[in-house]
Amino acid sequence: MNYGIKISQEGFDVKTCDDKDLVMSSKLNLLKTKATGTVTTGGNTVAHGLAYVPIFFTISRFPTAGRYSLIGDDPSYCDATNLTTFRNNTRYYFFYQQSI
């Protein structure tokens, strides 16, 4: 017997649909969030508390209040100790999975 959580897309039966028709399934590898936060001043580091380089991403604040966007030329980087970001008002996300 299978145990877990599955959510299907609208119009698909969760009990019989293919994995590609699921919104999420606990049997699939999903990113698990370690931490999120905001760096208000660029040139700062944030310790992530993991002993390896985690998967992470950063988003920067739009000029319009309350809106953020992924930026292709974002110079932020992460090592086995810290995230270093250079933009003001950067939102970061750390995940438990190790980066490859």
Backbone as CSV, one residue per row, in Angstrom:
resi,resn,N_x,N_y,N_z,CA_x,CA_y,CA_z,C_x,C_y,C_z
1,MET,0.839,-1.181,0.000,0.000,0.000,0.000,0.885,1.245,0.000
2,ASN,0.520,2.269,-0.788,1.248,3.532,-0.861,0.753,4.494,0.209
3,TYR,1.683,5.234,0.809,1.331,6.276,1.760,2.009,7.561,1.331
4,GLY,1.398,8.673,1.613,1.983,9.956,1.275,0.905,10.946,0.913
5,ILE,1.365,12.047,0.320,0.458,13.126,-0.069,0.597,13.340,-1.566
6,LYS,-0.527,13.458,-2.250,-0.548,13.789,-3.677,-1.654,14.815,-3.912
7,ILE,-1.375,15.767,-4.777,-2.372,16.756,-5.198,-2.321,16.794,-6.715
8,SER,-3.458,16.544,-7.348,-3.499,16.536,-8.813,-3.923,17.903,-9.350
9,GLN,-3.586,18.122,-10.618,-4.065,19.313,-11.304,-5.568,19.202,-11.477
10,GLU,-6.205,20.341,-11.618,-7.645,20.350,-11.844,-7.984,19.523,-13.090
11,GLY,-8.998,18.676,-12.968,-9.422,17.846,-14.087,-8.779,16.474,-14.127
12,PHE,-7.870,16.171,-13.192,-7.215,14.869,-13.143,-7.557,14.174,-11.829
13,ASP,-7.780,12.858,-11.905,-8.080,12.065,-10.712,-6.773,11.740,-10.001
14,VAL,-6.609,12.205,-8.794,-5.366,12.030,-8.044,-5.016,10.555,-7.848
15,LYS,-6.010,9.678,-7.858,-5.762,8.248,-7.626,-5.250,7.526,-8.870
16,THR,-5.470,8.099,-10.050,-5.111,7.382,-11.273,-4.227,8.169,-12.240
17,CYS,-3.998,9.451,-12.006,-3.249,10.262,-12.980,-1.753,9.973,-12.924
18,ASP,-1.055,10.321,-14.004,0.398,10.205,-14.070,1.051,11.269,-13.188
19,ASP,2.307,11.023,-12.804,3.037,11.992,-11.984,3.099,13.365,-12.648
20,LYS,3.196,13.411,-13.975,3.278,14.699,-14.683,2.011,15.533,-14.521
21,ASP,0.919,14.901,-14.103,-0.346,15.604,-13.926,-0.600,15.987,-12.466
22,LEU,0.429,15.838,-11.630,0.312,16.206,-10.217,0.875,17.597,-9.987
23,VAL,0.286,18.315,-9.052,0.830,19.594,-8.598,1.974,19.314,-7.637
24,MET,1.801,18.317,-6.767,2.870,17.882,-5.863,2.619,16.453,-5.441
25,SER,3.707,15.774,-5.059,3.649,14.425,-4.536,4.793,14.259,-3.550
26,SER,4.523,13.691,-2.391,5.572,13.499,-1.395,6.576,12.434,-1.828
27,LYS,6.280,11.666,-2.877,7.253,10.682,-3.362,8.301,11.331,-4.266
28,LEU,8.013,12.536,-4.760,8.956,13.256,-5.614,9.872,14.125,-4.763
29,ASN,11.053,14.418,-5.275,12.001,15.250,-4.547,11.560,16.709,-4.633
30,LEU,11.151,17.273,-3.502,10.729,18.672,-3.436,11.749,19.454,-2.620
31,LEU,11.962,20.708,-2.967,12.878,21.538,-2.187,12.267,21.806,-0.812
32,LYS,13.048,21.588,0.217,12.611,21.846,1.582,13.310,23.106,2.082
33,THR,12.527,24.113,2.450,13.064,25.412,2.830,13.736,25.364,4.188
34,LYS,14.976,25.855,4.256,15.715,25.984,5.515,15.435,27.339,6.144
35,ALA,15.541,28.406,5.341,15.363,29.756,5.884,15.085,30.742,4.759
36,THR,14.415,31.828,5.108,14.211,32.946,4.193,14.451,34.231,4.969
37,GLY,14.715,35.280,4.261,14.908,36.568,4.912,15.202,37.641,3.890
38,THR,15.491,38.835,4.369,15.791,39.959,3.495,17.054,40.659,3.967
39,VAL,17.929,40.947,3.026,19.119,41.749,3.286,18.800,43.145,2.784
40,THR,18.777,44.127,3.681,18.375,45.477,3.282,19.502,46.268,2.634
41,THR,20.748,45.972,3.007,21.892,46.695,2.458,22.816,45.725,1.744
42,GLY,23.148,46.008,0.491,24.036,45.148,-0.282,25.427,45.070,0.313
43,GLY,26.185,44.054,-0.081,27.535,43.866,0.413,27.573,43.130,1.745
44,ASN,26.473,42.515,2.136,26.402,41.797,3.409,26.414,40.292,3.196
45,THR,26.731,39.579,4.272,26.668,38.128,4.254,25.618,37.661,5.243
46,VAL,25.048,36.483,4.951,24.067,35.851,5.827,24.522,34.421,6.037
47,ALA,24.715,34.013,7.286,25.095,32.631,7.594,23.879,31.722,7.422
48,HIS,24.064,30.592,6.731,22.938,29.675,6.517,22.954,28.499,7.489
49,GLY,24.061,28.257,8.194,24.105,27.223,9.228,24.231,25.799,8.715
50,LEU,24.563,25.623,7.458,24.768,24.293,6.890,26.255,24.106,6.607
51,ALA,26.733,22.893,6.619,28.160,22.631,6.412,28.483,22.325,4.950
52,TYR,27.635,22.767,4.042,27.813,22.541,2.609,27.169,23.698,1.865
53,VAL,27.389,23.755,0.554,26.772,24.801,-0.257,25.345,24.351,-0.585
54,PRO,24.349,25.062,-0.054,22.962,24.658,-0.304,22.432,25.230,-1.622
55,ILE,21.345,24.645,-2.102,20.606,25.294,-3.175,20.012,26.566,-2.571
56,PHE,20.090,27.666,-3.280,19.554,28.933,-2.792,19.105,29.764,-3.980
57,PHE,18.300,30.746,-3.737,18.080,31.772,-4.746,17.769,33.090,-4.060
58,THR,18.009,34.154,-4.818,17.753,35.501,-4.328,16.851,36.215,-5.320
59,ILE,16.040,37.105,-4.795,15.206,37.956,-5.633,15.376,39.387,-5.145
60,SER,15.312,40.307,-6.068,15.529,41.719,-5.726,14.235,42.502,-5.842
61,ARG,14.141,43.530,-5.031,12.941,44.360,-4.965,12.807,45.227,-6.211
62,PHE,11.607,45.237,-6.769,11.260,46.116,-7.884,11.128,47.537,-7.345
63,PRO,11.187,48.549,-8.216,10.904,49.906,-7.756,9.488,50.040,-7.187
64,THR,8.555,49.212,-7.682,7.190,49.227,-7.160,7.179,48.535,-5.806
65,ALA,6.655,49.175,-4.794,6.680,48.644,-3.426,6.046,47.266,-3.348
66,GLY,6.710,46.364,-2.631,6.163,45.050,-2.361,6.330,44.029,-3.460
67,ARG,6.995,44.362,-4.540,7.165,43.415,-5.651,8.626,43.018,-5.782
68,TYR,8.848,41.729,-6.021,10.203,41.196,-6.172,10.326,40.452,-7.493
69,SER,11.544,40.279,-7.981,11.775,39.578,-9.233,13.127,38.881,-9.199
70,LEU,13.210,37.718,-9.868,14.507,37.079,-10.086,15.269,37.936,-11.081
71,ILE,16.533,38.148,-10.822,17.348,38.993,-11.684,18.465,38.136,-12.273
72,GLY,18.570,38.107,-13.574,19.544,37.258,-14.244,20.994,37.621,-13.972
73,ASP,21.280,38.879,-13.745,22.670,39.297,-13.531,22.988,39.507,-12.053
74,ASP,22.231,38.865,-11.169,22.441,39.002,-9.725,23.796,38.404,-9.351
75,PRO,24.700,39.185,-8.753,26.030,38.681,-8.416,26.094,37.949,-7.066
76,SER,24.974,37.659,-6.440,24.983,36.954,-5.157,25.604,35.568,-5.322
77,TYR,26.300,35.110,-4.281,26.864,33.760,-4.310,26.823,33.160,-2.911
78,CYS,26.936,31.843,-2.852,26.840,31.118,-1.596,27.992,30.133,-1.497
79,ASP,28.593,30.046,-0.312,29.607,29.031,-0.062,29.118,28.134,1.072
80,ALA,30.002,27.342,1.653,29.598,26.392,2.690,29.270,27.063,4.025
81,THR,29.398,28.377,4.102,29.114,29.096,5.341,28.084,30.204,5.165
82,ASN,28.250,31.025,4.131,27.450,32.239,3.986,26.917,32.453,2.573
83,LEU,25.854,33.237,2.518,25.391,33.853,1.281,25.967,35.260,1.282
84,THR,26.514,35.694,0.159,26.970,37.071,0.010,26.138,37.707,-1.092
85,THR,25.534,38.838,-0.786,24.705,39.531,-1.762,25.149,40.977,-1.877
86,PHE,24.982,41.557,-3.057,25.480,42.904,-3.324,24.372,43.904,-3.622
87,ARG,23.152,43.451,-3.716,22.034,44.354,-4.001,21.305,44.707,-2.706
88,ASN,20.770,45.913,-2.659,19.921,46.308,-1.535,18.571,45.611,-1.647
89,ASN,17.925,45.398,-0.500,16.580,44.814,-0.450,16.472,43.503,-1.233
90,THR,17.385,42.583,-0.943,17.402,41.277,-1.584,16.769,40.242,-0.671
91,ARG,15.786,39.534,-1.187,15.143,38.453,-0.439,15.879,37.164,-0.791
92,TYR,16.199,36.343,0.217,16.924,35.098,-0.034,16.135,33.904,0.491
93,TYR,16.409,32.758,-0.129,15.816,31.484,0.255,16.921,30.441,0.286
94,PHE,17.076,29.745,1.404,18.004,28.625,1.519,17.186,27.342,1.584
95,PHE,17.673,26.311,0.900,17.027,25.009,0.927,17.988,23.986,1.525
96,TYR,17.445,22.938,2.127,18.286,21.914,2.760,19.090,21.107,1.753
97,GLN,18.652,21.018,0.517,19.368,20.200,-0.470,20.695,20.835,-0.820
98,GLN,21.682,19.969,-0.990,23.023,20.437,-1.345,23.074,20.783,-2.816
99,SER,23.757,21.880,-3.133,23.954,22.277,-4.509,24.954,21.321,-5.160
100,ILE,24.795,21.085,-6.455,25.746,20.202,-7.145,26.617,20.985,-8.089
